[in-house]
Amino acid sequence: MFARTALVVRNPAISRPLARRMGYVSEYTPPTMSDLPVPSGSWAEAHSKKQTKHNLRLLAGIAFSAVTFAVAKGSGLIELGLGPKIGK
């Protein structure tokens, strides 16, 4: 009986969620749209630079995958299961 009471009393103390209180902040103002940074420069130029970088990463990934596949196929680590080799 006492053990059950101890578990009931203990659980709220353990599972109490942590909360952040703003009581100590006296001069809090909520953020507004005026606090956001103002964009500068050409959007098209920045976009083309990002796309160039992403395309180079894509090509490097494709090249790395192709080389890895070729090395694995050449060393016999993988077999494609295309059927038996038929000779003359």
VENFEN-V144694 format. One record per backbone hydrogen bond with DSSP energy under -1.0 kcal/mol. NH is the residue of the N-H (numbers start at 0). CO is the residue of the C=O. If there is no record, write none. Layout:
nh=NH co=CO
nh=NH co=CO
This chain:
nh=4 co=0
nh=5 co=1
nh=6 co=2
nh=7 co=3
nh=8 co=4
nh=9 co=5
nh=10 co=6
nh=13 co=9
nh=14 co=10
nh=24 co=21
nh=34 co=31
nh=35 co=32
nh=45 co=41
nh=46 co=42
nh=47 co=43
nh=48 co=44
nh=49 co=45
nh=50 co=46
nh=51 co=47
nh=52 co=48
nh=53 co=49
nh=54 co=50
nh=55 co=51
nh=56 co=52
nh=57 co=53
nh=58 co=54
nh=59 co=55
nh=60 co=56
nh=61 co=57
nh=62 co=58
nh=63 co=59
nh=64 co=60
nh=65 co=61
nh=66 co=62
nh=67 co=63
nh=68 co=64
nh=69 co=65
nh=70 co=66
nh=71 co=67
nh=72 co=68
nh=73 co=69
nh=74 co=70
nh=76 co=71
